[in-house]
């Protein structure tokens, strides 16, 4: 039983399923991957259920009893009805927090927010010459590539140089099967911000490499500014999504349009042709 249907929860669900385990995912929000595009969550839920993984959204865990080898989780569903599920083990994947235990001496402290260190855009904390990056930083995106980029920027600032990496556009990756990746705005997010958008979608079933690989159903979706055609975001559910999102991150960062992307030759047969297909669909509208 996996408590939490976020990135870690669904990745572990995929791993355990591949190892032959029966898996149940319990997520408190109204869908798994609650911080990603709802359409991605719906597609992954369908794929997981097709494989035999049980997914329960709006599930509120009440208690865990038993010992490793036979543990029972009691939870209530969206209607308030109580259920139990018994398994060999329970994985708690409902989030993580900064671990600062033993980091500071008795006469030293930094400004904290909910147990994490407060820092500005360059990582400066409340104490001069002390910087924070990564998961230890309050309200930070908890991704390894974000921490690495922040580390490089902090070193540059300490050395009196300009930070080399732009942290305004950050791709997110989910290592399930198929892979999932997202960057920039979702269609829902853009509309909530009052931005009129056009979207272009290309399905895996129309891609030659996906047909060769026999991949699960999926797609590449581009979100563009309705007036200028500038790419604002992208969501991918397909093989090699975590590799291809880099091209789209660059496109967003450089202010490229769907027309710009569709003017680039992508080799055949490759998964990356789906990027071209989604962009070309917008160009031909």
N, C-alpha and C positions, 0 to 999 in steps of 0.2 A: 504494500500500500504506500503510495507516495502522496504526502500532504503538501499541496502546493503545485499548481499547474503553470508556473512561470517557466523561464528558459531552462533552469537547472532541472525542474521537475519533468518537463516533457523530454528533455535530452536523456535523463536517466530512465524514463519510461521506455524510450526507444531501445536503450542499451539492454535493459533487463528483459524486454520482450525478445530481442535478438538472441539472448542467452537461454531462452526457453521458459521464462517465468510467466505466470499469469499476473497481470498488473492492473491495479486500480488507481486512478488519479483522482484526488479530491481537491477541488479548487473553490475557494470562498467567493470569488467574483463570479459574474454571470457568464464568463467564458474563460477558457485557458488563454495563456499569453495575454493577460489583461492590459498590458502597456503597449501592445502592438495592434496593427490594423485588425478590425473585427473579421474581415474577410479571410485573412490569414488564419485566424483562430478557428473559423468555421471549417476551412479546408483541412487543417491539421486534425481537428476533431474527427472529421469524416474518415481521414486516412487511418488514424489510430484505431477507431472503432472497427473499421474494415479488417484490420489486422488482429482484432480480438482484445485490444486494450480497452478497459472500461474507463469512461471519463464521466465524472459527476461534477457539474458546475453548481454554483450556489450551495455548496456543501459546507456546513459548519461543524467542525470536529468538536465533540463534547468530551471524549476521554479515550485514553489508550490503556488497555489492560493486558496482562499476560507477560510472558518473558520471551526473549529471542527464540525463534523456532515455532512459536504459536502465540501471536499477538492479535488482539481484537481492537479495532477502531470503531467507536460509536460516533455517528454523525447524524445531523438532521438535513433533510433536503430542502428545496426551495419552497415546499409547501408546509414545512415544519414537521414532517413525519420523520420518525427516528429509524435509523438503519444501523446494522453492524456488518463489518467485513473482517474476516480473519485471514491472516497471512503469516508466512515465516518471519517477515521483518517489516518494519515501518521506516520509511525515509522521510525525515522532516526537511522539506525544501521550500519553506515559506518565507525565505528572505535571510539576509545576513546583516551583521553590523560590524563597525570598526572594533578591532581588538587592541586597546591601548594599555592593557594590564602590564604593569611593570616598566612602561616606557619612560615615564618621568620620575625624577627624584622627588624627595619629600618637600623641597622648597621651590619647586618649579611647576608651573601650570600654564595652559593655553586656553583661550576661549573655545568652549565646546558647544555643540548643538546636537542634542539627542545622542550624546556619547561619541560624536565624531568631531574632528578638529575643524574650526572655521578658517577658511582661507579665501583670498580674493582670486581674481582670474589668473594671476601669476603665481598663486600658491602661497603668498605672503600671509603669515599668521599674525596673531595679536602680539607676538614677541619679535622684535627686529632680528633679522638674519636666521629665523627659523621658518622653514617652508613645509608645505604638506602637499602630497599628491595621492592619487589613487583612492582605494577604498577607505583610507583613513580620513579622507576629506569629507566634510559635511555636504550633503546635497549633491554629491558627485555621481556621475554615471559610472556604475561599477563594472567596467570592462577593462581587460588587460591592455588593449591597445590605447585606451584613453590614459591609463596610468603611465604607460611608456612615453606617450607624447607629452604629457605634463612634465615628466621627468626631464626630457630633453629641453623643454621650454624653461624650466626652473634653472637648469644648469646654465643656459644662455643668459638669463637675467642676472644670475649671480656673477657671471663673467662680464657683465656690462654690455651685453649684446641684445639685439632684438630676438624675441622668441621665434624659432624657425617654423613651427607647425601651427596650422590653423585649426582650432578646435571648434569652429562654428558648425561644421558638418561631420557628424559621427555615424558611421555605419554600425548596425547591430546584426549579429549572426546567431542562428540557432542550428545546432548540429544534430538535427533529426534526419529521418529519411522519408521524403526528400528534404534537402536543406532549405532553410528559410533565411532571408536577409531583408533588411529594411534600412532605408536612409532618407533623411529629409522629412517632408510633410506627407501625411496620409491624406486621402481624399476627404475624410471626415474632419481631420485637423485643419485643412485649408479652408473648408467651408465654414468651420467654426470661427476662423479668423477673418471671415468676410471676403475671402479671395475666390473669385470665380475661376473654376478650373475645368480643364478637359483631361480626360484620362484615355490612355491607350493600353490595351491588354493583348498579350500574345500567349496562346495556350501551348502547353507541351505537346499536345497531340498533333500540332502542325509543324513541329520541329523534327527534322530528319534524325539528328543525333539522339533525341529522346526516344524516337521510335526504335532505333537500333538498340538502345540500352533497355528498352522495355520499362520505362520509368512510370511511376505513379502519375496520376493527373495533377497538373499544376499550372503555373502561369508566371509571366512577368507583367507587371503593371507599372506604367509611368503616370505620374501626376504632374500636369503642366499648368502654367498660368494661362487662363483662357484668352487673354489679350495678346500677350507677347510670345507664347509658346515656350517660354523658359521652363526648364525642368525643375520642379520644386521638390519632388520626392519619388521614391520607387519602392515597390514591394515585390519580392521574388519568392516563389515556392517551386523549386525545381532543382535538378542536379547542378552542382557547382555554383549554387546561388551565392555562397559565401566568397567565392573567388570573383564572380562577375560584378558584385556590388561595388567593387573598387572603381570600375569604369564609370559607374553612375555617380559615385561620390565625387569624382573629379569633374564630371559634367555639371553637377549642382554647384560645386565650389567655384567653377570658372564661369558660371552663368550661361551655359550652353542651352540651346533649344532642342526640341525634338527633331527639327530639320537638320541641325548640326550633327546629331547622332545618326540620323538616317543617311547622311552623306558619307559615312565611313564604311568601307568594305569590311565585312566580317567573314572570316573563312568558313567554308562549308566542307563537311558537315560538322558543326560545333554547336554547343549549347548557347554560345554567345550570340548566335544568329537571332535568338529570341529578343535581345535588346534592339537589334536592328528592326525586327518585325513589329515590335510595339511602337517604335518611333516612326516607322514608315506608315503604319496605320493612322497615326495622327496627321502626318504630312498629307496623306491622300484624302482626308476628310473634306 
